[in-house]
Amino acid sequence: MATRQSISLSEPNAEWLKSQVESQEYASHSEVINDLIRQRRKQDEEALTRTRLLLIQAENRLASEGYSTLSVEDIKKAVLAKKG
């Protein structure tokens, strides 16, 4: 069931929204807004999936290699050496 909302848009955003409907890319303002929200939700889900994967990889690396014995300063030097 759709929920009716009232929103305020800046003039440039309102013009862009209007142009999307006028170009017949979308049938209505609501369709544009819903599509933008769907796209953002998908991006957020993908970012969360990437973050979870990186955490799992880090946990697996820790399990196999253990913790580093290097100091923070040693790690900084190693990173800077790789960049240089």
PDB file with one MODEL, atoms N, CA, C and O in Angstrom:
MODEL        1
ATOM      1  N   MET A   1       0.839  -1.177   0.000  1.00  0.00           N
ATOM      2  CA  MET A   1       0.000   0.000   0.000  1.00  0.00           C
ATOM      3  C   MET A   1       0.889   1.247   0.000  1.00  0.00           C
ATOM      4  O   MET A   1       1.822   1.343   0.797  1.00  0.00           O
ATOM      5  N   ALA A   2       0.611   2.169  -0.861  1.00  0.00           N
ATOM      6  CA  ALA A   2       1.390   3.391  -0.971  1.00  0.00           C
ATOM      7  C   ALA A   2       1.029   4.358   0.147  1.00  0.00           C
ATOM      8  O   ALA A   2      -0.128   4.466   0.555  1.00  0.00           O
ATOM      9  N   THR A   3       2.047   5.053   0.629  1.00  0.00           N
ATOM     10  CA  THR A   3       1.847   6.073   1.652  1.00  0.00           C
ATOM     11  C   THR A   3       2.049   7.429   1.011  1.00  0.00           C
ATOM     12  O   THR A   3       3.058   7.665   0.345  1.00  0.00           O
ATOM     13  N   ARG A   4       1.118   8.296   1.204  1.00  0.00           N
ATOM     14  CA  ARG A   4       1.199   9.638   0.640  1.00  0.00           C
ATOM     15  C   ARG A   4       2.082  10.501   1.529  1.00  0.00           C
ATOM     16  O   ARG A   4       1.911  10.527   2.748  1.00  0.00           O
ATOM     17  N   GLN A   5       3.034  11.210   0.911  1.00  0.00           N
ATOM     18  CA  GLN A   5       3.960  12.077   1.624  1.00  0.00           C
ATOM     19  C   GLN A   5       3.951  13.461   0.986  1.00  0.00           C
ATOM     20  O   GLN A   5       3.652  13.621  -0.198  1.00  0.00           O
ATOM     21  N   SER A   6       4.279  14.429   1.784  1.00  0.00           N
ATOM     22  CA  SER A   6       4.439  15.782   1.273  1.00  0.00           C
ATOM     23  C   SER A   6       5.894  16.174   1.499  1.00  0.00           C
ATOM     24  O   SER A   6       6.394  16.112   2.622  1.00  0.00           O
ATOM     25  N   ILE A   7       6.575  16.582   0.419  1.00  0.00           N
ATOM     26  CA  ILE A   7       7.977  16.970   0.552  1.00  0.00           C
ATOM     27  C   ILE A   7       8.199  18.334  -0.087  1.00  0.00           C
ATOM     28  O   ILE A   7       7.443  18.763  -0.959  1.00  0.00           O
ATOM     29  N   SER A   8       9.242  18.999   0.362  1.00  0.00           N
ATOM     30  CA  SER A   8       9.643  20.276  -0.221  1.00  0.00           C
ATOM     31  C   SER A   8      10.949  20.062  -0.972  1.00  0.00           C
ATOM     32  O   SER A   8      11.852  19.381  -0.485  1.00  0.00           O
ATOM     33  N   LEU A   9      11.042  20.646  -2.160  1.00  0.00           N
ATOM     34  CA  LEU A   9      12.234  20.506  -2.981  1.00  0.00           C
ATOM     35  C   LEU A   9      12.820  21.878  -3.271  1.00  0.00           C
ATOM     36  O   LEU A   9      12.099  22.872  -3.353  1.00  0.00           O
ATOM     37  N   SER A  10      14.135  21.917  -3.424  1.00  0.00           N
ATOM     38  CA  SER A  10      14.758  23.158  -3.873  1.00  0.00           C
ATOM     39  C   SER A  10      14.333  23.389  -5.317  1.00  0.00           C
ATOM     40  O   SER A  10      13.902  22.458  -5.998  1.00  0.00           O
ATOM     41  N   GLU A  11      14.451  24.597  -5.774  1.00  0.00           N
ATOM     42  CA  GLU A  11      14.026  24.928  -7.136  1.00  0.00           C
ATOM     43  C   GLU A  11      14.773  24.093  -8.186  1.00  0.00           C
ATOM     44  O   GLU A  11      14.135  23.567  -9.098  1.00  0.00           O
ATOM     45  N   PRO A  12      16.112  23.955  -8.086  1.00  0.00           N
ATOM     46  CA  PRO A  12      16.799  23.124  -9.088  1.00  0.00           C
ATOM     47  C   PRO A  12      16.325  21.666  -9.070  1.00  0.00           C
ATOM     48  O   PRO A  12      16.186  21.043 -10.123  1.00  0.00           O
ATOM     49  N   ASN A  13      16.080  21.131  -7.883  1.00  0.00           N
ATOM     50  CA  ASN A  13      15.611  19.746  -7.802  1.00  0.00           C
ATOM     51  C   ASN A  13      14.192  19.609  -8.345  1.00  0.00           C
ATOM     52  O   ASN A  13      13.866  18.619  -9.000  1.00  0.00           O
ATOM     53  N   ALA A  14      13.366  20.583  -8.079  1.00  0.00           N
ATOM     54  CA  ALA A  14      11.996  20.558  -8.594  1.00  0.00           C
ATOM     55  C   ALA A  14      12.002  20.629 -10.122  1.00  0.00           C
ATOM     56  O   ALA A  14      11.219  19.945 -10.781  1.00  0.00           O
ATOM     57  N   GLU A  15      12.881  21.451 -10.677  1.00  0.00           N
ATOM     58  CA  GLU A  15      12.984  21.560 -12.135  1.00  0.00           C
ATOM     59  C   GLU A  15      13.482  20.260 -12.743  1.00  0.00           C
ATOM     60  O   GLU A  15      12.984  19.821 -13.779  1.00  0.00           O
ATOM     61  N   TRP A  16      14.479  19.638 -12.090  1.00  0.00           N
ATOM     62  CA  TRP A  16      15.000  18.370 -12.597  1.00  0.00           C
ATOM     63  C   TRP A  16      13.920  17.299 -12.552  1.00  0.00           C
ATOM     64  O   TRP A  16      13.753  16.537 -13.504  1.00  0.00           O
ATOM     65  N   LEU A  17      13.195  17.244 -11.457  1.00  0.00           N
ATOM     66  CA  LEU A  17      12.117  16.279 -11.301  1.00  0.00           C
ATOM     67  C   LEU A  17      11.072  16.470 -12.400  1.00  0.00           C
ATOM     68  O   LEU A  17      10.619  15.506 -13.017  1.00  0.00           O
ATOM     69  N   LYS A  18      10.705  17.705 -12.629  1.00  0.00           N
ATOM     70  CA  LYS A  18       9.732  18.032 -13.671  1.00  0.00           C
ATOM     71  C   LYS A  18      10.238  17.607 -15.047  1.00  0.00           C
ATOM     72  O   LYS A  18       9.475  17.091 -15.863  1.00  0.00           O
ATOM     73  N   SER A  19      11.539  17.826 -15.300  1.00  0.00           N
ATOM     74  CA  SER A  19      12.097  17.474 -16.610  1.00  0.00           C
ATOM     75  C   SER A  19      12.089  15.964 -16.846  1.00  0.00           C
ATOM     76  O   SER A  19      11.948  15.512 -17.982  1.00  0.00           O
ATOM     77  N   GLN A  20      12.240  15.186 -15.774  1.00  0.00           N
ATOM     78  CA  GLN A  20      12.206  13.726 -15.913  1.00  0.00           C
ATOM     79  C   GLN A  20      10.831  13.249 -16.378  1.00  0.00           C
ATOM     80  O   GLN A  20      10.722  12.329 -17.189  1.00  0.00           O
ATOM     81  N   VAL A  21       9.801  13.877 -15.862  1.00  0.00           N
ATOM     82  CA  VAL A  21       8.436  13.506 -16.249  1.00  0.00           C
ATOM     83  C   VAL A  21       8.136  14.031 -17.651  1.00  0.00           C
ATOM     84  O   VAL A  21       7.548  13.329 -18.474  1.00  0.00           O
ATOM     85  N   GLU A  22       8.547  15.275 -17.914  1.00  0.00           N
ATOM     86  CA  GLU A  22       8.291  15.861 -19.236  1.00  0.00           C
ATOM     87  C   GLU A  22       9.013  15.115 -20.345  1.00  0.00           C
ATOM     88  O   GLU A  22       8.516  15.054 -21.470  1.00  0.00           O
ATOM     89  N   SER A  23      10.168  14.551 -20.054  1.00  0.00           N
ATOM     90  CA  SER A  23      10.912  13.808 -21.076  1.00  0.00           C
ATOM     91  C   SER A  23      10.332  12.412 -21.288  1.00  0.00           C
ATOM     92  O   SER A  23      10.800  11.649 -22.133  1.00  0.00           O
ATOM     93  N   GLN A  24       9.313  12.099 -20.510  1.00  0.00           N
ATOM     94  CA  GLN A  24       8.624  10.808 -20.560  1.00  0.00           C
ATOM     95  C   GLN A  24       9.530   9.652 -20.121  1.00  0.00           C
ATOM     96  O   GLN A  24       9.271   8.486 -20.416  1.00  0.00           O
ATOM     97  N   GLU A  25      10.595  10.014 -19.411  1.00  0.00           N
ATOM     98  CA  GLU A  25      11.452   8.993 -18.791  1.00  0.00           C
ATOM     99  C   GLU A  25      10.655   8.282 -17.703  1.00  0.00           C
ATOM    100  O   GLU A  25      10.797   7.077 -17.493  1.00  0.00           O
ATOM    101  N   TYR A  26       9.818   9.048 -17.021  1.00  0.00           N
ATOM    102  CA  TYR A  26       8.946   8.535 -15.956  1.00  0.00           C
ATOM    103  C   TYR A  26       7.538   9.068 -16.185  1.00  0.00           C
ATOM    104  O   TYR A  26       7.340  10.091 -16.840  1.00  0.00           O
ATOM    105  N   ALA A  27       6.577   8.356 -15.636  1.00  0.00           N
ATOM    106  CA  ALA A  27       5.182   8.748 -15.815  1.00  0.00           C
ATOM    107  C   ALA A  27       4.724   9.791 -14.803  1.00  0.00           C
ATOM    108  O   ALA A  27       3.779  10.538 -15.057  1.00  0.00           O
ATOM    109  N   SER A  28       5.405   9.839 -13.643  1.00  0.00           N
ATOM    110  CA  SER A  28       4.975  10.779 -12.608  1.00  0.00           C
ATOM    111  C   SER A  28       6.144  11.136 -11.700  1.00  0.00           C
ATOM    112  O   SER A  28       7.185  10.478 -11.708  1.00  0.00           O
ATOM    113  N   HIS A  29       5.948  12.192 -10.918  1.00  0.00           N
ATOM    114  CA  HIS A  29       6.954  12.589  -9.933  1.00  0.00           C
ATOM    115  C   HIS A  29       7.181  11.467  -8.933  1.00  0.00           C
ATOM    116  O   HIS A  29       8.317  11.206  -8.538  1.00  0.00           O
ATOM    117  N   SER A  30       6.123  10.810  -8.527  1.00  0.00           N
ATOM    118  CA  SER A  30       6.236   9.713  -7.562  1.00  0.00           C
ATOM    119  C   SER A  30       7.102   8.585  -8.097  1.00  0.00           C
ATOM    120  O   SER A  30       7.885   7.986  -7.359  1.00  0.00           O
ATOM    121  N   GLU A  31       6.956   8.303  -9.376  1.00  0.00           N
ATOM    122  CA  GLU A  31       7.754   7.232  -9.980  1.00  0.00           C
ATOM    123  C   GLU A  31       9.241   7.575  -9.945  1.00  0.00           C
ATOM    124  O   GLU A  31      10.077   6.709  -9.686  1.00  0.00           O
ATOM    125  N   VAL A  32       9.568   8.840 -10.208  1.00  0.00           N
ATOM    126  CA  VAL A  32      10.970   9.288 -10.155  1.00  0.00           C
ATOM    127  C   VAL A  32      11.514   9.125  -8.743  1.00  0.00           C
ATOM    128  O   VAL A  32      12.583   8.547  -8.545  1.00  0.00           O
ATOM    129  N   ILE A  33      10.778   9.634  -7.768  1.00  0.00           N
ATOM    130  CA  ILE A  33      11.223   9.581  -6.373  1.00  0.00           C
ATOM    131  C   ILE A  33      11.384   8.128  -5.921  1.00  0.00           C
ATOM    132  O   ILE A  33      12.387   7.786  -5.296  1.00  0.00           O
ATOM    133  N   ASN A  34      10.416   7.279  -6.227  1.00  0.00           N
ATOM    134  CA  ASN A  34      10.513   5.874  -5.843  1.00  0.00           C
ATOM    135  C   ASN A  34      11.718   5.199  -6.495  1.00  0.00           C
ATOM    136  O   ASN A  34      12.388   4.388  -5.855  1.00  0.00           O
ATOM    137  N   ASP A  35      12.003   5.521  -7.755  1.00  0.00           N
ATOM    138  CA  ASP A  35      13.157   4.938  -8.426  1.00  0.00           C
ATOM    139  C   ASP A  35      14.458   5.400  -7.773  1.00  0.00           C
ATOM    140  O   ASP A  35      15.372   4.599  -7.577  1.00  0.00           O
ATOM    141  N   LEU A  36      14.547   6.682  -7.436  1.00  0.00           N
ATOM    142  CA  LEU A  36      15.741   7.195  -6.758  1.00  0.00           C
ATOM    143  C   LEU A  36      15.950   6.503  -5.414  1.00  0.00           C
ATOM    144  O   LEU A  36      17.077   6.156  -5.059  1.00  0.00           O
ATOM    145  N   ILE A  37      14.881   6.306  -4.678  1.00  0.00           N
ATOM    146  CA  ILE A  37      14.976   5.628  -3.383  1.00  0.00           C
ATOM    147  C   ILE A  37      15.400   4.183  -3.578  1.00  0.00           C
ATOM    148  O   ILE A  37      16.237   3.683  -2.826  1.00  0.00           O
ATOM    149  N   ARG A  38      14.842   3.499  -4.574  1.00  0.00           N
ATOM    150  CA  ARG A  38      15.247   2.109  -4.851  1.00  0.00           C
ATOM    151  C   ARG A  38      16.736   2.029  -5.178  1.00  0.00           C
ATOM    152  O   ARG A  38      17.443   1.154  -4.678  1.00  0.00           O
ATOM    153  N   GLN A  39      17.206   2.950  -6.021  1.00  0.00           N
ATOM    154  CA  GLN A  39      18.625   2.965  -6.388  1.00  0.00           C
ATOM    155  C   GLN A  39      19.502   3.176  -5.153  1.00  0.00           C
ATOM    156  O   GLN A  39      20.513   2.494  -4.983  1.00  0.00           O
ATOM    157  N   ARG A  40      19.117   4.113  -4.300  1.00  0.00           N
ATOM    158  CA  ARG A  40      19.906   4.393  -3.093  1.00  0.00           C
ATOM    159  C   ARG A  40      19.893   3.210  -2.136  1.00  0.00           C
ATOM    160  O   ARG A  40      20.918   2.879  -1.540  1.00  0.00           O
ATOM    161  N   ARG A  41      18.739   2.572  -1.987  1.00  0.00           N
ATOM    162  CA  ARG A  41      18.656   1.406  -1.115  1.00  0.00           C
ATOM    163  C   ARG A  41      19.560   0.292  -1.636  1.00  0.00           C
ATOM    164  O   ARG A  41      20.221  -0.391  -0.854  1.00  0.00           O
ATOM    165  N   LYS A  42      19.589   0.107  -2.962  1.00  0.00           N
ATOM    166  CA  LYS A  42      20.452  -0.909  -3.560  1.00  0.00           C
ATOM    167  C   LYS A  42      21.920  -0.576  -3.300  1.00  0.00           C
ATOM    168  O   LYS A  42      22.705  -1.461  -2.958  1.00  0.00           O
ATOM    169  N   GLN A  43      22.298   0.701  -3.461  1.00  0.00           N
ATOM    170  CA  GLN A  43      23.675   1.125  -3.189  1.00  0.00           C
ATOM    171  C   GLN A  43      24.039   0.865  -1.723  1.00  0.00           C
ATOM    172  O   GLN A  43      25.128   0.376  -1.423  1.00  0.00           O
ATOM    173  N   ASP A  44      23.126   1.193  -0.829  1.00  0.00           N
ATOM    174  CA  ASP A  44      23.372   0.970   0.600  1.00  0.00           C
ATOM    175  C   ASP A  44      23.553  -0.521   0.901  1.00  0.00           C
ATOM    176  O   ASP A  44      24.437  -0.899   1.670  1.00  0.00           O
ATOM    177  N   GLU A  45      22.716  -1.363   0.295  1.00  0.00           N
ATOM    178  CA  GLU A  45      22.823  -2.812   0.495  1.00  0.00           C
ATOM    179  C   GLU A  45      24.150  -3.337  -0.050  1.00  0.00           C
ATOM    180  O   GLU A  45      24.794  -4.179   0.575  1.00  0.00           O
ATOM    181  N   GLU A  46      24.554  -2.834  -1.218  1.00  0.00           N
ATOM    182  CA  GLU A  46      25.826  -3.263  -1.806  1.00  0.00           C
ATOM    183  C   GLU A  46      27.000  -2.832  -0.940  1.00  0.00           C
ATOM    184  O   GLU A  46      27.948  -3.596  -0.757  1.00  0.00           O
ATOM    185  N   ALA A  47      26.946  -1.616  -0.404  1.00  0.00           N
ATOM    186  CA  ALA A  47      28.008  -1.136   0.476  1.00  0.00           C
ATOM    187  C   ALA A  47      28.079  -1.978   1.743  1.00  0.00           C
ATOM    188  O   ALA A  47      29.170  -2.305   2.212  1.00  0.00           O
ATOM    189  N   LEU A  48      26.938  -2.327   2.291  1.00  0.00           N
ATOM    190  CA  LEU A  48      26.901  -3.158   3.485  1.00  0.00           C
ATOM    191  C   LEU A  48      27.468  -4.549   3.186  1.00  0.00           C
ATOM    192  O   LEU A  48      28.206  -5.108   3.998  1.00  0.00           O
ATOM    193  N   THR A  49      27.128  -5.098   2.036  1.00  0.00           N
ATOM    194  CA  THR A  49      27.654  -6.409   1.639  1.00  0.00           C
ATOM    195  C   THR A  49      29.170  -6.356   1.491  1.00  0.00           C
ATOM    196  O   THR A  49      29.869  -7.263   1.942  1.00  0.00           O
ATOM    197  N   ARG A  50      29.691  -5.282   0.853  1.00  0.00           N
ATOM    198  CA  ARG A  50      31.145  -5.132   0.708  1.00  0.00           C
ATOM    199  C   ARG A  50      31.820  -5.023   2.068  1.00  0.00           C
ATOM    200  O   ARG A  50      32.865  -5.632   2.294  1.00  0.00           O
ATOM    201  N   THR A  51      31.228  -4.252   2.972  1.00  0.00           N
ATOM    202  CA  THR A  51      31.795  -4.087   4.311  1.00  0.00           C
ATOM    203  C   THR A  51      31.817  -5.412   5.061  1.00  0.00           C
ATOM    204  O   THR A  51      32.806  -5.751   5.711  1.00  0.00           O
ATOM    205  N   ARG A  52      30.721  -6.156   4.966  1.00  0.00           N
ATOM    206  CA  ARG A  52      30.672  -7.469   5.625  1.00  0.00           C
ATOM    207  C   ARG A  52      31.747  -8.391   5.065  1.00  0.00           C
ATOM    208  O   ARG A  52      32.412  -9.098   5.823  1.00  0.00           O
ATOM    209  N   LEU A  53      31.926  -8.392   3.742  1.00  0.00           N
ATOM    210  CA  LEU A  53      32.939  -9.229   3.112  1.00  0.00           C
ATOM    211  C   LEU A  53      34.333  -8.848   3.602  1.00  0.00           C
ATOM    212  O   LEU A  53      35.142  -9.722   3.914  1.00  0.00           O
ATOM    213  N   LEU A  54      34.616  -7.547   3.672  1.00  0.00           N
ATOM    214  CA  LEU A  54      35.921  -7.100   4.156  1.00  0.00           C
ATOM    215  C   LEU A  54      36.149  -7.514   5.605  1.00  0.00           C
ATOM    216  O   LEU A  54      37.257  -7.905   5.974  1.00  0.00           O
ATOM    217  N   LEU A  55      35.109  -7.430   6.424  1.00  0.00           N
ATOM    218  CA  LEU A  55      35.234  -7.865   7.823  1.00  0.00           C
ATOM    219  C   LEU A  55      35.500  -9.363   7.924  1.00  0.00           C
ATOM    220  O   LEU A  55      36.319  -9.801   8.732  1.00  0.00           O
ATOM    221  N   ILE A  56      34.810 -10.140   7.107  1.00  0.00           N
ATOM    222  CA  ILE A  56      35.031 -11.591   7.102  1.00  0.00           C
ATOM    223  C   ILE A  56      36.456 -11.901   6.656  1.00  0.00           C
ATOM    224  O   ILE A  56      37.121 -12.753   7.246  1.00  0.00           O
ATOM    225  N   GLN A  57      36.928 -11.210   5.616  1.00  0.00           N
ATOM    226  CA  GLN A  57      38.298 -11.424   5.147  1.00  0.00           C
ATOM    227  C   GLN A  57      39.306 -11.067   6.240  1.00  0.00           C
ATOM    228  O   GLN A  57      40.283 -11.787   6.449  1.00  0.00           O
ATOM    229  N   ALA A  58      39.068  -9.963   6.929  1.00  0.00           N
ATOM    230  CA  ALA A  58      39.969  -9.548   8.011  1.00  0.00           C
ATOM    231  C   ALA A  58      39.960 -10.573   9.141  1.00  0.00           C
ATOM    232  O   ALA A  58      41.013 -10.910   9.682  1.00  0.00           O
ATOM    233  N   GLU A  59      38.785 -11.065   9.496  1.00  0.00           N
ATOM    234  CA  GLU A  59      38.699 -12.082  10.545  1.00  0.00           C
ATOM    235  C   GLU A  59      39.420 -13.358  10.129  1.00  0.00           C
ATOM    236  O   GLU A  59      40.116 -13.966  10.943  1.00  0.00           O
ATOM    237  N   ASN A  60      39.265 -13.768   8.880  1.00  0.00           N
ATOM    238  CA  ASN A  60      39.945 -14.963   8.386  1.00  0.00           C
ATOM    239  C   ASN A  60      41.454 -14.781   8.383  1.00  0.00           C
ATOM    240  O   ASN A  60      42.198 -15.695   8.736  1.00  0.00           O
ATOM    241  N   ARG A  61      41.900 -13.600   7.983  1.00  0.00           N
ATOM    242  CA  ARG A  61      43.329 -13.309   7.981  1.00  0.00           C
ATOM    243  C   ARG A  61      43.886 -13.349   9.406  1.00  0.00           C
ATOM    244  O   ARG A  61      44.961 -13.894   9.652  1.00  0.00           O
ATOM    245  N   LEU A  62      43.130 -12.758  10.339  1.00  0.00           N
ATOM    246  CA  LEU A  62      43.562 -12.802  11.741  1.00  0.00           C
ATOM    247  C   LEU A  62      43.635 -14.234  12.255  1.00  0.00           C
ATOM    248  O   LEU A  62      44.560 -14.595  12.982  1.00  0.00           O
ATOM    249  N   ALA A  63      42.662 -15.038  11.876  1.00  0.00           N
ATOM    250  CA  ALA A  63      42.633 -16.428  12.335  1.00  0.00           C
ATOM    251  C   ALA A  63      43.828 -17.201  11.793  1.00  0.00           C
ATOM    252  O   ALA A  63      44.377 -18.057  12.487  1.00  0.00           O
ATOM    253  N   SER A  64      44.237 -16.909  10.562  1.00  0.00           N
ATOM    254  CA  SER A  64      45.337 -17.658   9.963  1.00  0.00           C
ATOM    255  C   SER A  64      46.712 -17.061  10.267  1.00  0.00           C
ATOM    256  O   SER A  64      47.693 -17.794  10.388  1.00  0.00           O
ATOM    257  N   GLU A  65      46.787 -15.733  10.391  1.00  0.00           N
ATOM    258  CA  GLU A  65      48.080 -15.074  10.568  1.00  0.00           C
ATOM    259  C   GLU A  65      48.301 -14.536  11.975  1.00  0.00           C
ATOM    260  O   GLU A  65      49.441 -14.296  12.374  1.00  0.00           O
ATOM    261  N   GLY A  66      47.247 -14.349  12.714  1.00  0.00           N
ATOM    262  CA  GLY A  66      47.376 -13.776  14.054  1.00  0.00           C
ATOM    263  C   GLY A  66      47.529 -12.272  14.004  1.00  0.00           C
ATOM    264  O   GLY A  66      47.446 -11.657  12.941  1.00  0.00           O
ATOM    265  N   TYR A  67      47.750 -11.697  15.151  1.00  0.00           N
ATOM    266  CA  TYR A  67      47.909 -10.254  15.266  1.00  0.00           C
ATOM    267  C   TYR A  67      49.324  -9.838  14.903  1.00  0.00           C
ATOM    268  O   TYR A  67      50.272 -10.605  15.070  1.00  0.00           O
ATOM    269  N   SER A  68      49.456  -8.637  14.413  1.00  0.00           N
ATOM    270  CA  SER A  68      50.762  -8.101  14.069  1.00  0.00           C
ATOM    271  C   SER A  68      51.521  -7.733  15.342  1.00  0.00           C
ATOM    272  O   SER A  68      50.933  -7.297  16.331  1.00  0.00           O
ATOM    273  N   THR A  69      52.824  -7.917  15.295  1.00  0.00           N
ATOM    274  CA  THR A  69      53.666  -7.496  16.416  1.00  0.00           C
ATOM    275  C   THR A  69      54.304  -6.143  16.131  1.00  0.00           C
ATOM    276  O   THR A  69      55.066  -5.618  16.943  1.00  0.00           O
ATOM    277  N   LEU A  70      53.977  -5.582  14.953  1.00  0.00           N
ATOM    278  CA  LEU A  70      54.530  -4.282  14.588  1.00  0.00           C
ATOM    279  C   LEU A  70      53.864  -3.166  15.390  1.00  0.00           C
ATOM    280  O   LEU A  70      52.691  -3.253  15.750  1.00  0.00           O
ATOM    281  N   SER A  71      54.631  -2.130  15.656  1.00  0.00           N
ATOM    282  CA  SER A  71      54.060  -0.960  16.322  1.00  0.00           C
ATOM    283  C   SER A  71      53.293  -0.134  15.294  1.00  0.00           C
ATOM    284  O   SER A  71      53.431  -0.344  14.089  1.00  0.00           O
ATOM    285  N   VAL A  72      52.502   0.785  15.769  1.00  0.00           N
ATOM    286  CA  VAL A  72      51.758   1.677  14.872  1.00  0.00           C
ATOM    287  C   VAL A  72      52.741   2.439  13.994  1.00  0.00           C
ATOM    288  O   VAL A  72      52.509   2.617  12.798  1.00  0.00           O
ATOM    289  N   GLU A  73      53.837   2.885  14.592  1.00  0.00           N
ATOM    290  CA  GLU A  73      54.844   3.639  13.840  1.00  0.00           C
ATOM    291  C   GLU A  73      55.468   2.774  12.746  1.00  0.00           C
ATOM    292  O   GLU A  73      55.694   3.255  11.636  1.00  0.00           O
ATOM    293  N   ASP A  74      55.748   1.505  13.046  1.00  0.00           N
ATOM    294  CA  ASP A  74      56.304   0.593  12.045  1.00  0.00           C
ATOM    295  C   ASP A  74      55.322   0.382  10.894  1.00  0.00           C
ATOM    296  O   ASP A  74      55.722   0.335   9.730  1.00  0.00           O
ATOM    297  N   ILE A  75      54.058   0.257  11.217  1.00  0.00           N
ATOM    298  CA  ILE A  75      53.032   0.067  10.187  1.00  0.00           C
ATOM    299  C   ILE A  75      52.957   1.299   9.296  1.00  0.00           C
ATOM    300  O   ILE A  75      52.868   1.178   8.075  1.00  0.00           O
ATOM    301  N   LYS A  76      52.993   2.494   9.905  1.00  0.00           N
ATOM    302  CA  LYS A  76      52.974   3.738   9.122  1.00  0.00           C
ATOM    303  C   LYS A  76      54.158   3.779   8.162  1.00  0.00           C
ATOM    304  O   LYS A  76      53.999   4.111   6.987  1.00  0.00           O
ATOM    305  N   LYS A  77      55.341   3.444   8.662  1.00  0.00           N
ATOM    306  CA  LYS A  77      56.538   3.459   7.822  1.00  0.00           C
ATOM    307  C   LYS A  77      56.404   2.480   6.670  1.00  0.00           C
ATOM    308  O   LYS A  77      56.783   2.798   5.543  1.00  0.00           O
ATOM    309  N   ALA A  78      55.874   1.301   6.933  1.00  0.00           N
ATOM    310  CA  ALA A  78      55.712   0.297   5.883  1.00  0.00           C
ATOM    311  C   ALA A  78      54.741   0.773   4.808  1.00  0.00           C
ATOM    312  O   ALA A  78      54.989   0.588   3.617  1.00  0.00           O
ATOM    313  N   VAL A  79      53.646   1.381   5.225  1.00  0.00           N
ATOM    314  CA  VAL A  79      52.662   1.900   4.265  1.00  0.00           C
ATOM    315  C   VAL A  79      53.281   3.006   3.418  1.00  0.00           C
ATOM    316  O   VAL A  79      53.124   3.022   2.197  1.00  0.00           O
ATOM    317  N   LEU A  80      53.985   3.928   4.067  1.00  0.00           N
ATOM    318  CA  LEU A  80      54.616   5.034   3.338  1.00  0.00           C
ATOM    319  C   LEU A  80      55.687   4.526   2.389  1.00  0.00           C
ATOM    320  O   LEU A  80      55.858   5.082   1.304  1.00  0.00           O
ATOM    321  N   ALA A  81      56.406   3.491   2.771  1.00  0.00           N
ATOM    322  CA  ALA A  81      57.429   2.913   1.896  1.00  0.00           C
ATOM    323  C   ALA A  81      56.799   2.300   0.641  1.00  0.00           C
ATOM    324  O   ALA A  81      57.365   2.387  -0.448  1.00  0.00           O
ATOM    325  N   LYS A  82      55.632   1.683   0.798  1.00  0.00           N
ATOM    326  CA  LYS A  82      54.946   1.092  -0.357  1.00  0.00           C
ATOM    327  C   LYS A  82      54.469   2.172  -1.328  1.00  0.00           C
ATOM    328  O   LYS A  82      54.475   1.972  -2.543  1.00  0.00           O
ATOM    329  N   LYS A  83      54.049   3.334  -0.772  1.00  0.00           N
ATOM    330  CA  LYS A  83      53.566   4.435  -1.620  1.00  0.00           C
ATOM    331  C   LYS A  83      54.704   5.084  -2.393  1.00  0.00           C
ATOM    332  O   LYS A  83      54.521   5.524  -3.528  1.00  0.00           O
ATOM    333  N   GLY A  84      55.867   5.141  -1.781  1.00  0.00           N
ATOM    334  CA  GLY A  84      57.005   5.845  -2.352  1.00  0.00           C
ATOM    335  C   GLY A  84      57.706   5.078  -3.373  1.00  0.00           C
ATOM    336  O   GLY A  84      58.690   5.556  -3.938  1.00  0.00           O
TER     337      GLY A  84
ENDMDL
END
